[in-house]
Amino acid sequence: MVDGTWKYDDFVGGNDALEKKLHLNQTARLVGGWSAAASVLIERFNYDADIYTSYALLRPSIDDGPSEILPWTGPQTGSIPNLDFALTINTPKFRHFSADVFALYGHDENFLEWASGEIMWLTLGADVRPTEQLRMRADYQLQQINRRTDGSRVELRRIPRLKLEYQIARPLFVRAIGEYNSLERDALRDASRSGLPIARCSAPGSCAPVGALSVNRFRTDLLVSYQPTPGTVVFVGYGSQMAEPSALRFGRELERTNDGVFLKLSYLFRV
């Protein structure tokens, strides 16, 4: 697969593409219902100055005064070449179980600091059907970006998710979903060039360093569906979102931030 992305003015003007991608994909269907796919992703990303207009660098003062604001040096790096390898495996759909795995690793773009990074992306999924009435789906996603200069971590995102569905009776159905979204980001710095802290500016001369960030949210959703006859439906749902300072602790520091309840009624009049 060959893919190119241009800015419109560059496209009609015959200029270079922002993104160039060559993806080599191979898929296989194996005996017994197994399937697998492997990919080699060759890409090149050119610098888009419009995205980084609010970026600047901070040079610390030697006399404890305010840091000096320097122009962002991103355009000096030109393009970022990528080389990634991906693998997907799916099990057969057994009577009570099936699973899937996706893994990607390689050199990829670190857009946060406009530098070449090391990326790891893992997705695990499993469907469990112990009975005709009960179905469960578990997923886990991991996305990590490291700096290629020193191997330090720029960003880590982890998303475990569990969905339970139970058919109590033909007209009555219950669904519960729990999803945890954890994001940890290091303080941004111009590691591949100057090594200085990266700042974002709200106005000329008003810039603040992009510090470390940790966001850990847990969301639960519950839905009850009742459909006694075709055209008559009752939906009752509840959702809650909680947050905690440390990732995946589920301890006393987990606090509720908001709740929501909804009700939907539908009735079909026959004349």
N, C-alpha and C positions, 0 to 999 in steps of 0.2 A: 504494500500500500504506500503510495506517494501522496503526501499532503503538504500544502503550503498555505500560509496565512499572511495576508498583506494588510497594511493600512490602505484605505480606499484610494487616497491621493497617490500613494506609491504604486498601487496596482495600475491605475489608469496612466500614470506617468512612466511606466516601465522600469521602476526602481526595484531594489532587492526586497525579498520577502522578509517579514519579521520572524517567521517560524518555518523551518524546513524539516520534514520528517520522512524517513524511509523506514517502514516497519515490515520485517520479514516474519511471517506467521506460518506455523505448521500445526495442523490439528489431526487427531487420530481417534477413531472409534475402535475400542478394543473388545475382545471376546468377553461376553458376560455382562455387557452394558457399561463398562468403564470407558471414560473418555479423558483425553489429555490434550493440552495445547502448549506450545512453546513459542516464544517470540524473541527476536532481537530488534531493539529499537535504536535507530541511529538518527539523531536529531541535532539541530543547530538553532539557537535562539539569538537573534540580534537585539541590541539594546533599544528600548523604547523610552526616550527621554520624557515623554508626557506622563509616564507613571511615576517618575521620581522627582517631579518639580518641587515637592515639599521636603526633599531630603537635604541634609547638610551634615558636615562633620564638626566635631567639637575638639579643639585642642586645649587640654587643661592648662591653666595658668600656673606658672612656677612660684607665684607669690600669693597663692590662695585667693586670687581675684576671680572674676567671672571668666569662663572658658571662652576662647576665641572661636568664632563661627567661621568655618571654611567652606568653600563651595564643594558640592558633592562631586566625587571623582569617577563616578560610574561610567561615563562615556569613554573613558580611556581604556576600558577593558575589551571593547569590541564585542564579539559574539561569544556565546557559551556552547561548546560542543558536548553532546550527551551520548552515552552508550549504556543502555539498560538491557537486562535479561529478565524475562518473565516466564512463569510456569503456572499452569492451571491443571488441576486434577479433580475429576468428579467421579464419585462412586456410583454404582448402579442404584436404582431405587428399590432397595430391599423392602420386604413387607413392613418392617417396623423402623427402618433407619435408612438415611442417606446423608452424604456429606460432600463438601467441596472445599478446595484449598486454592488460594491464589497468592503467589509470592513474586515480588519484583525487587531487584537489586541492581545498582549501578551508579554511574556518574550522571547526575541530573542537575537542573538549575536550582539554585538557591535564590529565589526571587526576593526574599526579605532583605538580603544584603547585596544583591546582584553579583553573584559569584558562583563558581562551579561548586556543587555540593555532592555529597554521597547520600543516596536515598535508599531507604528500606521500606517496603510496603508489604504487609501481610494481612490477608483476610481469611478467616476460618469460619465455616458454617456447617451446621448439622441440623437435620430434621429428624425428630423422634415421634413415632406414632404408636404408643404402647397399646391403645385400644381404638376402636372405631370412633369413639366420641372425643378422645383427647389427642391433641396435636401440639407439639412443642418445636420451636425454632430458636436455636442459639447461634449468635454471631459474635465475632470478635475482630476488630480492625485495629491495626497498628501502622502508623505512619511516622517515620523518623527521618530527619534531615540533619546531617553532620557537615561540618566544615572540612574541606579537603586539605586545608593548610595544616591544621593541628589535630584533626579528628574530634574536636569538641562538638557538642550537640547544639544545634540551633533551635530545633523544634521537635516536640514529641506529642503525638495525639493518640489516645487510646479510647476505643469505643466498644465496650461490651454491651450486648443487647439480648434480651430474652423475651420471647413472645409465647404465651400460652393461650390455647383456644379449646373450649369445651362445649360440646353440643349436649346440653342437658336433656332436651327433648326436641322433637322435630321443629316446633316453632320457637324454641328458646335457646339462645346462643350467648356465650360469655367469652370475652377476650381481655387479657391483661398483658401489658407491655411494660417492661422496665429497661431503660437505657441510660447508661452512664457515659458522659462525654468529658474527657480529661484532656486539657491542653496545657503544656508547659513550654514556654519559650524563653530562651536566653536573652540577655541584654544584647542588642544588635551592635555589631562593630564591623569596621571595614577591614576584616582580617586578611583578605587576599591582597591588599594594597598598602594603605597607610597604617592600619592597625588602630585607628582612632575610633572613638564611639560615634555611632550614627544617631542623628537627631532628626526630628520632624518639626517643620516650621509652620505655624499658623499664620504668620505674617513676617515680612522682612525684619530680621533682627530679633524675632521672638521664636526661639527654637528650644526644644527640650529633648534630652536623650531618650531613646526608646529603651526603657528598662526591662528587666525580666518580668514575665507574666505567668501566673498560674491560675487557671480557671477549671473548676471541678464541679460539674452539675450532674444531678441524678433526676431523671424524669420518669414518672409512672403514669400510665393511662389505663383506665378500666372502662370497658364498654359492655352493656347488656342490650341485646337485640331480641325483640319479641315480634313475631310475624304469625299471628294466628290464622290469617287467611291472606291470599294474594291481594295486594293493594293496601292492606292494613299493616302498618309497621310502627313500632315504638322503639326509639333509640334513647338510652340513658347513658351518659358518659361522665367520667370524672378524671381530671388530670391534675397532677401536682409536680412542682419542680423544687428541688432542694439543692443546696450548695454547701461545700466544705472547703477549708483551706488546703488540706492535703489530699492527694489523689487516692481514690479507692480504699478509703479507711472505713467508711460506713459507721463512724463512731458517734460520740456525743456532740461533736462539732458540726454534724450534718444538720443544717437548718432549712426549714421550709421558706421559700421566697415568694411563691405565688401558687394559687389554686384556681381551678376552673371547673364548672359544671355546665353540662348542656343537655337539653331535652328536645327531641324531634318526634313529631307525630305526623303520620300520614294515613289518610283514609280515602278509599276509592268509592265514590257514590255511583251506584248502578241504576240507570233509568231505562 
